[in-house]
Amino acid sequence: MKRTKEQILSAFGATLRAYRQEAGLSQEKLAAKAGLDRTYVGGAERGERNVALINIVRLAEALGVTPADLVSLSPPQET
């Protein structure tokens, strides 16, 4: 089944939010670490932004994960 743009963006946002929360960071702190604006991070988490590759890399580095982790569209499993 082919996913819609909205489904992909929503899944990315949920994955980003889960990794951010797992890292114990607010949107503001993550944005600062990634060199992005907080509203950009919030929009990405809500599935409102089609995040550029360079920003996926910045977010991943700020979270201490790989870009592949973020684009897997699967939030980390709780342990």
Phi, psi and omega in degrees: 000130180277131180274149177281164176304316181298320179294320180294313181296321179294318179294319177298315180300318179295321178294314178301313180300317181297316178294322178297313181294321178299326179279353179072031181251145170281167175301320181297315181292319178297315180301316180297316180296327182270353182073032181238169177276146180302323181294331177293314179297316179299317179296322178295317180294329179275359180076023181266347183238138171268096190290131179291152181306316181300324179283331173297317179296315179300315179296316180299314179298320180294330180270349182074030177236175177270156174304325179299325178300318182289320183273001175293341180061025177231112179302153179299148179280134178286140180245000000 
